[in-house]
Amino acid sequence: MKTQTVFPKGYVMSSFNNQASFPSYRPRRLRSKAALRELVRETILAPSDFIWPLFVMDGEDSAYPIPSMPGISRHTIDRLPNLAAKAKSLGIPAICIFPYTQPTLKTEDCKEAWNSNNLTNKAIRAIKDAVPEILVMTDIALDPYNVKGHDGIVRDGQIVNDETVEALVKMGAAQASAGADIIGPSDMMDGRIGALRTMLEQNGSQNVCILSYSAKFASNFYAPFRDAVGATSALDGDKNTYQLDYANGDEAMRMIARDIAEGADMIMVKPGMPYLDICYRAKKQFRVPTFAYQVSGEYAMIQSVNNHEHVDETKAMLESLLAFKRAGCDGILTYFAPVAAELLNR
């Protein structure tokens, strides 16, 4: 004898995931209490997701506020141990160093980039001596040391690729020797990941990770950063011949695939918020550790709503950071790192 299932009056099966439709299925039930919302939250943001970018300058016990990035300063090296200790106490696992190089040290051959006692390398040693548990990431690009303001060496008005890669290898070797845990090639030259990985292997630095700026776009959101590292006035022309056209998503996937094949351990999309589609595609396609850089222009935009009666800056900041995680990112380089970590730790 067959039995017949009796459904309550008004019950209708939905074609979506075999869920009942209203009123049996009331999605708002899971939103009705804060504890329930936390219990079913799909994406979690934590201080361990952050890399904190810091700008370093010459001098002693000083900080210089960067006008185009409210709340952000350049710091002298002697202040870095305390900042590293703060990062550790907040649960931030990594700091990324960006130098403000004196104009007198900027040259056409960019030789200051691989000086073992340049700002970056001294900063690495200072942080690792004081707080060895903190990961130190560095930037691999020539713009802070280039009299022309470019990420590569300029010859007869052209950014030359192979000569630049040779310089980047020397730069990476110096940073690895100083104790860097992660090097971040942000130059977008062809072949630099393979060359850097070969150098690290040959120099006994096999455990130094490469977080490659694989999909770095020729963006308008970088201007405050260039002020911070003193590259704005030096820049001759634009960077369109080596950074990606921001109209090209498929090309970005090709660049990521290339860098992984050459030995990158992690990849990055830069900028962040306008490129969440690239973050999503990269994570879904390659399934490698994927990062985004919430760049200076993004930071400045969110900061600009401070004290605005219609927008809550703090909520907007946290919403923007969580969006990276929802898009598939494993971590975020963000100037908001310490402020966001303090809020999340509460």
C-alpha positions as CSV (number, residue, x, y, z in Angstrom):
1,M,0.0,0.0,0.0
2,K,1.4,3.3,-1.0
3,T,1.6,6.1,1.5
4,Q,0.9,9.7,0.6
5,T,2.9,12.5,2.1
6,V,0.7,15.2,3.4
7,F,2.1,18.7,3.4
8,P,0.8,21.6,5.4
9,K,-1.7,23.8,3.7
10,G,0.0,26.4,1.7
11,Y,3.3,24.4,1.3
12,V,4.9,24.8,-2.1
13,M,8.2,23.3,-3.1
14,S,10.7,25.7,-4.6
15,S,13.0,24.9,-7.5
16,F,15.9,26.7,-5.7
17,N,17.9,24.2,-3.7
18,N,14.8,22.2,-2.9
19,Q,13.7,24.8,-0.4
20,A,10.1,25.5,0.5
21,S,8.7,28.8,-0.4
22,F,7.1,31.4,1.8
23,P,5.7,31.1,4.4
24,S,7.4,27.8,5.3
25,Y,10.7,29.3,4.2
26,R,11.4,32.6,6.0
27,P,15.0,33.6,5.4
28,R,14.7,36.5,7.8
29,R,14.6,34.0,10.7
30,L,18.3,33.6,10.4
31,R,18.8,37.4,10.4
32,S,16.6,38.1,13.4
33,K,19.3,38.1,16.2
34,A,22.9,39.1,16.2
35,A,24.0,35.7,17.5
36,L,22.1,34.0,14.7
37,R,23.7,36.2,12.1
38,E,27.2,35.5,13.5
39,L,26.4,31.7,13.6
40,V,25.6,31.6,9.9
41,R,28.0,34.2,8.6
42,E,29.7,32.9,5.4
43,T,32.8,35.2,5.4
44,I,35.0,36.0,8.4
45,L,37.4,39.0,8.6
46,A,40.2,38.8,11.1
47,P,43.4,40.7,12.0
48,S,45.3,37.7,10.6
49,D,44.1,38.7,7.1
50,F,46.1,41.9,7.1
51,I,49.5,43.0,5.8
52,W,50.3,46.5,7.1
53,P,52.1,48.8,4.7
54,L,54.6,51.2,6.4
55,F,56.5,54.1,4.9
56,V,60.1,54.5,6.1
57,M,62.3,57.6,6.0
58,D,65.7,58.8,7.2
59,G,66.1,60.6,10.6
60,E,65.6,59.9,14.2
61,D,62.4,59.4,16.3
62,S,60.2,61.2,13.8
63,A,57.0,60.8,11.8
64,Y,56.0,62.9,8.9
65,P,52.3,63.0,8.1
66,I,51.4,62.4,4.4
67,P,48.9,65.1,3.4
68,S,47.2,63.0,0.7
69,M,46.7,60.1,3.1
70,P,45.1,61.4,6.3
71,G,46.2,59.4,9.3
72,I,49.3,57.9,7.6
73,S,52.9,59.0,8.2
74,R,56.4,58.2,7.1
75,H,58.4,56.8,10.1
76,T,62.1,56.7,10.9
77,I,63.6,53.3,11.4
78,D,64.0,53.6,15.1
79,R,60.2,53.8,15.4
80,L,59.6,50.5,13.5
81,P,60.2,48.1,16.5
82,N,57.3,49.7,18.4
83,L,55.1,49.5,15.3
84,A,56.1,45.9,14.8
85,A,55.3,45.1,18.4
86,K,51.9,46.8,18.0
87,A,51.2,44.7,14.9
88,K,52.0,41.5,16.8
89,S,49.8,42.5,19.8
90,L,46.9,43.1,17.4
91,G,47.4,39.8,15.6
92,I,48.6,41.3,12.3
93,P,51.1,38.8,10.9
94,A,53.0,40.9,8.4
95,I,54.4,44.4,7.7
96,C,55.3,45.7,4.2
97,I,58.1,48.2,3.9
98,F,58.1,51.1,1.4
99,P,61.0,53.6,1.5
100,Y,61.1,57.4,1.0
101,T,64.5,57.7,-0.7
102,Q,66.3,61.0,-0.6
103,P,66.4,62.6,-4.1
104,T,70.2,62.8,-4.0
105,L,70.2,58.9,-4.0
106,K,68.0,58.6,-7.0
107,T,70.0,57.7,-10.2
108,E,69.4,56.4,-13.7
109,D,70.9,53.0,-12.8
110,C,68.9,52.8,-9.5
111,K,71.9,51.3,-7.7
112,E,70.6,52.4,-4.3
113,A,68.0,49.7,-4.7
114,W,70.5,46.9,-3.9
115,N,72.6,48.9,-1.3
116,S,72.7,46.6,1.7
117,N,72.4,49.6,3.9
118,N,69.5,51.3,2.2
119,L,66.4,52.3,4.1
120,T,64.5,49.1,3.3
121,N,67.3,46.7,4.3
122,K,68.0,48.6,7.5
123,A,64.3,48.5,8.3
124,I,64.1,44.8,7.7
125,R,67.0,44.2,10.2
126,A,65.5,46.6,12.8
127,I,62.1,44.8,12.7
128,K,63.5,41.3,12.7
129,D,65.9,42.0,15.5
130,A,63.1,43.5,17.7
131,V,60.1,41.3,16.8
132,P,61.3,38.3,14.9
133,E,57.9,36.7,14.8
134,I,56.5,39.4,12.5
135,L,56.8,38.7,8.8
136,V,58.5,41.4,6.9
137,M,57.5,41.9,3.2
138,T,59.3,44.2,0.8
139,D,58.7,45.9,-2.4
140,I,60.6,44.9,-5.5
141,A,60.5,47.8,-8.0
142,L,62.9,50.6,-8.9
143,D,60.6,53.6,-8.7
144,P,61.8,54.7,-5.2
145,Y,65.4,54.8,-6.5
146,N,64.8,56.0,-10.1
147,V,65.5,59.6,-11.0
148,K,62.8,59.1,-13.7
149,G,60.2,57.7,-11.2
150,H,59.6,54.5,-13.2
151,D,59.6,50.9,-11.9
152,G,62.2,50.0,-14.5
153,I,65.4,51.4,-15.9
154,V,64.8,54.0,-18.6
155,R,67.0,54.1,-21.8
156,D,66.2,56.6,-24.6
157,G,62.7,57.1,-23.2
158,Q,62.0,53.4,-23.1
159,I,61.6,51.2,-19.9
160,V,64.0,48.4,-20.7
161,N,62.9,45.0,-19.5
162,D,65.9,42.7,-19.3
163,E,68.3,45.2,-17.8
164,T,65.6,46.0,-15.2
165,V,65.2,42.3,-14.3
166,E,68.9,42.1,-13.6
167,A,68.6,45.0,-11.3
168,L,65.6,43.6,-9.6
169,V,67.4,40.3,-8.9
170,K,70.2,42.2,-7.2
171,M,67.6,44.1,-5.2
172,G,65.9,40.9,-4.1
173,A,69.2,39.3,-3.1
174,A,70.0,42.2,-0.8
175,Q,66.5,42.1,0.8
176,A,66.7,38.3,1.3
177,S,70.1,38.7,2.9
178,A,68.8,41.4,5.2
179,G,66.1,38.9,6.5
180,A,63.0,39.6,4.4
181,D,60.4,36.8,4.7
182,I,58.4,37.8,1.6
183,I,59.5,39.8,-1.4
184,G,56.8,41.5,-3.5
185,P,57.8,42.2,-7.1
186,S,55.5,45.0,-8.2
187,D,57.3,46.1,-11.3
188,M,55.4,44.1,-13.9
189,M,58.5,43.3,-16.0
190,D,58.4,40.2,-18.1
191,G,60.4,37.2,-16.6
192,R,61.2,38.7,-13.2
193,I,59.5,36.0,-11.1
194,G,61.5,33.2,-12.7
195,A,64.7,35.2,-12.4
196,L,64.1,36.0,-8.7
197,R,63.1,32.5,-7.9
198,T,66.3,31.1,-9.5
199,M,68.4,33.6,-7.5
200,L,66.7,32.7,-4.2
201,E,67.3,29.0,-4.9
202,Q,70.9,29.5,-5.8
203,N,71.6,31.8,-2.8
204,G,70.2,29.4,-0.2
205,S,67.1,31.6,0.3
206,Q,64.7,28.8,-0.6
207,N,62.3,29.7,2.2
208,V,61.8,33.4,1.1
209,C,58.3,33.6,-0.4
210,I,57.4,35.5,-3.5
211,L,54.1,37.4,-3.3
212,S,53.9,38.6,-6.9
213,Y,51.9,41.7,-8.0
214,S,50.7,39.5,-10.9
215,A,47.7,41.6,-11.9
216,K,48.8,45.2,-11.3
217,F,46.8,47.6,-13.3
218,A,47.8,51.1,-14.7
219,S,45.4,52.7,-12.2
220,N,44.5,56.2,-11.3
221,F,44.2,55.2,-7.6
222,Y,48.0,55.2,-6.9
223,A,48.6,59.0,-6.7
224,P,48.7,59.3,-2.9
225,F,51.2,56.4,-2.7
226,R,53.5,58.2,-5.1
227,D,53.4,61.2,-2.8
228,A,54.3,59.0,0.1
229,V,57.4,57.6,-1.5
230,G,58.4,60.8,-3.2
231,A,57.9,59.6,-6.8
232,T,55.2,62.0,-8.0
233,S,57.5,64.8,-9.1
234,A,60.1,62.4,-10.5
235,L,57.7,60.4,-12.7
236,D,58.4,61.1,-16.4
237,G,55.3,60.0,-18.4
238,D,53.1,57.1,-17.4
239,K,53.4,53.4,-16.7
240,N,51.1,52.1,-19.4
241,T,53.8,50.1,-21.2
242,Y,54.3,47.7,-18.3
243,Q,51.3,47.9,-16.0
244,L,48.1,46.2,-17.2
245,D,45.3,48.0,-19.1
246,Y,42.4,48.1,-16.7
247,A,40.0,47.0,-19.4
248,N,41.7,43.6,-19.7
249,G,40.6,40.8,-17.4
250,D,41.7,37.9,-19.5
251,E,45.2,39.3,-19.8
252,A,45.3,39.5,-16.0
253,M,44.6,35.8,-15.8
254,R,47.4,35.1,-18.3
255,M,49.9,37.2,-16.2
256,I,48.8,35.3,-13.0
257,A,49.3,31.9,-14.7
258,R,52.7,33.0,-15.9
259,D,53.9,34.1,-12.5
260,I,52.7,30.9,-10.8
261,A,54.5,28.9,-13.5
262,E,57.7,30.9,-12.8
263,G,57.7,30.2,-9.1
264,A,55.4,32.7,-7.3
265,D,54.0,31.4,-4.0
266,M,51.2,33.9,-3.8
267,I,49.6,36.3,-6.2
268,M,48.2,39.8,-5.8
269,V,45.6,42.0,-7.5
270,K,46.2,45.7,-7.4
271,P,44.2,47.9,-6.9
272,G,41.6,46.2,-4.9
273,M,38.0,47.4,-4.7
274,P,37.5,48.3,-8.4
275,Y,39.0,44.9,-9.3
276,L,37.0,42.4,-7.1
277,D,36.0,40.6,-10.3
278,I,39.7,39.9,-11.0
279,C,40.1,38.7,-7.4
280,Y,37.2,36.3,-7.8
281,R,38.3,35.0,-11.1
282,A,41.9,34.5,-9.9
283,K,40.9,32.6,-6.8
284,K,38.4,30.4,-8.6
285,Q,40.7,29.6,-11.5
286,F,44.1,29.1,-9.8
287,R,43.3,28.2,-6.2
288,V,46.5,29.7,-4.9
289,P,46.9,32.1,-2.0
290,T,45.4,35.3,-3.4
291,F,45.8,38.8,-2.0
292,A,44.6,42.3,-2.9
293,Y,46.1,45.7,-2.2
294,Q,43.6,48.3,-1.0
295,V,45.7,51.1,-2.4
296,S,46.3,54.6,-1.3
297,G,43.5,56.1,-3.5
298,E,41.0,53.7,-2.0
299,Y,42.2,54.5,1.5
300,A,41.9,58.2,0.8
301,M,38.4,57.9,-0.6
302,I,37.1,56.1,2.5
303,Q,39.0,58.5,4.8
304,S,37.4,61.5,3.0
305,V,33.9,60.5,4.4
306,N,35.2,61.0,7.9
307,N,32.7,63.1,9.9
308,H,30.3,63.0,6.8
309,E,26.8,62.9,8.1
310,H,25.5,60.4,5.6
311,V,28.3,57.8,5.6
312,D,29.9,56.0,8.6
313,E,33.6,55.8,7.9
314,T,34.3,52.9,10.2
315,K,31.4,50.8,8.9
316,A,32.4,51.6,5.3
317,M,36.0,50.6,6.1
318,L,35.0,47.2,7.5
319,E,32.6,46.6,4.7
320,S,35.2,47.3,2.1
321,L,37.7,44.9,3.8
322,L,35.2,42.1,4.1
323,A,34.4,42.4,0.4
324,F,37.9,41.3,-0.4
325,K,37.4,38.1,1.6
326,R,34.0,37.5,0.1
327,A,35.6,37.8,-3.4
328,G,38.0,35.0,-2.5
329,C,41.1,36.9,-1.2
330,D,43.1,35.2,1.5
331,G,44.5,38.5,2.7
332,I,44.7,42.2,2.2
333,L,47.4,44.8,2.2
334,T,45.6,47.8,3.8
335,Y,46.6,51.0,5.5
336,F,43.6,50.4,7.7
337,A,45.2,47.3,9.2
338,P,45.8,48.6,12.8
339,V,42.5,50.4,13.1
340,A,40.5,47.5,11.7
341,A,42.4,45.0,13.8
342,E,41.6,47.0,17.0
343,L,37.9,47.0,16.1
344,L,37.8,43.3,15.2
345,N,39.7,42.4,18.4
346,R,36.9,44.0,20.5
